[in-house]
């Protein structure tokens, strides 16, 4: 059986995230993603063919088609501007960029912590009260590096972590070197 390099046959996973949070990850200061399930970094790294010495796992950031947080009555963007990122594009700018349904970059996730183990002063942690257990448990996925795509890639997303189509993964890896 002939072996091939990761560049020839890359395996890449993606995470669909609503705006403005996807933009805050790729173009802004957001380095923590909240989820109700843990991120298994070692399993995803093994599936992607990353070397054992690599730090974390690269995950493509796909923008949800939902515009729920971008309505004039929704306070999400105003809160982000006030708390941590004054340069967040306006609602109109975010809509005009039309990132919806597209992969806009990749983020390297290096750790997954229970929300209770993340300091409360981290504005991206969210306020979910007690992180509890079972259904109410919250996890914070820690990002240490991001890379934006120059050519956005339109594709259909999914919930949770999902495998990117092989052609799209190859296209991403040709534009961005993932170490």
PyMOL commands that set and color helices and strands:
alter all, ss='L'
color gray80, all
select helices_A, chain A and resi 21-26+41-48+68-70+76-83+91-97+115-117+134-136+166-175
alter helices_A, ss='H'
color red, helices_A
select strands_A, chain A and resi 13-17+32-35+57-63+102-114+139-154+161-163
alter strands_A, ss='S'
color yellow, strands_A
deselect
rebuild
show_as cartoon
